[in-house]
Amino acid sequence: MEALKATDVHRSYADCKVLNGFSLTLEEGGFASLMGPSGSGKSTFLHIAAGLIDADGGHVEIAGEDILLKSDSAAAKFRRRNIGVVFQAYNLLPSLSVSDNILLPVRLDHGRADKTRLAELIEKLGLKGSEKKLPGELSGGERQRVAIARALYPKPAVILADEPTGNLDVHSSRSICEILKALNSTEKSAILLVTHDPVVAAAAKTVHFIKDGRLASSFDPSGDPAAVSAHYLETYR
């Protein structure tokens, strides 16, 4: 079963068509990156898949359910339970501790906190000892690790990451890449990340390129950023 299946997705802004029949499949437990120039529609697609904005047409199934057919309230509830979203800007609540930020999805869903799950993620993300700290007391890399832990907490079918290393230095970016690879293996949530960085893209098992609002090509980078760069130049020359 696919964790994510997008079929013939369309989206326009004013007279500009951003997605023009975009289709993509991500298998359960898969790890893929999506690349393209600024304005190519990659972040637009990610936000559609997360149920944050509407599409003009098409279907996006997450764990077998079409999120585009849901009302705003139903999509929000579905997202909290089935989709983990990681943003470039972290989107942590500054007044909440590390632990409370991680637990935010279950609090919003009026559920009970699983302290064992919380402790497990804090250990996996290297946040032990920082549980009571506020986001302002953390480095950028630590904040992004909190955001990843929050996304993973409900054991979602898919993690959607929009430029997760965009605000980080090279060392922190590589650390986040290694963390995502390890978590993809142990947590089994599928991951789709949008990035401009060939080093980040090469951490994925598959790299997809979007061009003219459609999926242009896909390949296995085998962990080689140079191969990603070469394919990128070939696709957009």
C-alpha positions, -999 to +999 in steps of 0.1 A: +000+000+000+012+035-008+018+059+021+011+088-004-004+087-039-009+119-058-028+117-091-032+145-117-030+174-091-036+209-104-031+243-087-030+278-101-024+312-086-041+340-106-031+332-142-001+311-132-004+274-133+019+259-107+009+223-108-003+209-141-012+172-136+014+164-110+015+128-100+038+110-075+037+078-054+055+071-021+055+036-008+050+027+028+084+033+046+098+051+015+121+081+016+120+105-013+131+141-019+115+165-043+136+191-061+130+219-085+138+256-090+120+283-069+084+285-081+083+251-096+055+240-073+073+216-049+063+234-017+028+240-031+024+203-036+037+195-001+012+220+014-016+204-006-006+169+005-006+181+041-041+195+037-030+230+044-042+244+010-066+233-016-059+219-050-079+229-081-082+193-091-068+158-087-064+134-058-039+130-029-044+098-009-026+094+024-028+059+039-056+052+015-077+083+022-081+113-001-073+144+019-087+166-008-122+153-002-121+162+035-135+194+051-110+218+067-118+204+102-117+168+091-084+174+072-069+190+104-079+160+125-066+136+098-033+155+096-027+153+134-031+116+133-016+105+100+007+132+087+038+147+103+048+181+089+082+197+094+088+233+083+119+253+076+110+277+103+104+250+130+069+263+140+075+256+176+054+275+202+079+297+221+060+295+254+060+257+255+088+234+267+105+208+244+083+181+258+051+201+255+059+211+219+064+174+210+031+165+227+012+193+210-006+171+184-020+147+210-031+177+232-049+193+202-065+159+196-076+157+233-057+125+237-036+112+266+002+117+265+022+085+261+053+092+283+071+061+270+067+073+234+079+108+244+109+095+262+118+072+233+117+101+208+137+124+231+163+098+233+164+091+195+166+128+187+194+135+211+173+159+233+177+142+266+183+169+293+165+195+273+130+184+280+121+215+301+139+241+279+120+266+258+127+269+220+146+302+226+171+283+247+179+259+218+202+260+188+186+258+153+195+222+149+180+213+183+148+232+174+145+212+142+150+180+161+121+190+184+100+197+153+109+162+139+101+146+172+067+163+172+060+152+137+069+116+146+051+114+179+017+101+165+035+075+143+022+090+111+019+073+077+040+100+062+063+128+072+062+159+049+093+181+053+095+215+036+132+226+034+139+212+069+176+222+067+170+256+051+178+276+083+207+254+094+245+255+090+263+227+070+271+206+101+235+208+115+221+201+080+241+169+077+231+159+112+194+163+103+200+142+071+215+114+092+187+116+117+160+114+090+177+084+074+179+066+108+143+075+117+130+063+083+146+029+091+134+026+127+101+044+127+088+032+094+071+064+085+075+073+049+093+107+043+089+132+015+111+162+017+114+193-004+149+207-007+173+228-029+203+211-014+218+181-033+235+169-001+201+168+016+184+153-014+210+125-017+200+112+018+168+100+003+163+067-015+147+084-045+150+119-059+121+133-079+123+164-101+094+187-108+092+207-140+064+226-157+041+215-129+047+178-136+070+150-124+099+152-148+121+124-137+132+102-108+163+083-099+182+066-071+210+089-059+229+062-040+239+088-015+259+108-040+252+146-040+273+150-072+249+127-090+219+147-078+236+179-090+242+163-124+206+151-128+194+185-117+214+203-144+203+178-170+167+183-161+166+221-160+192+231-186 
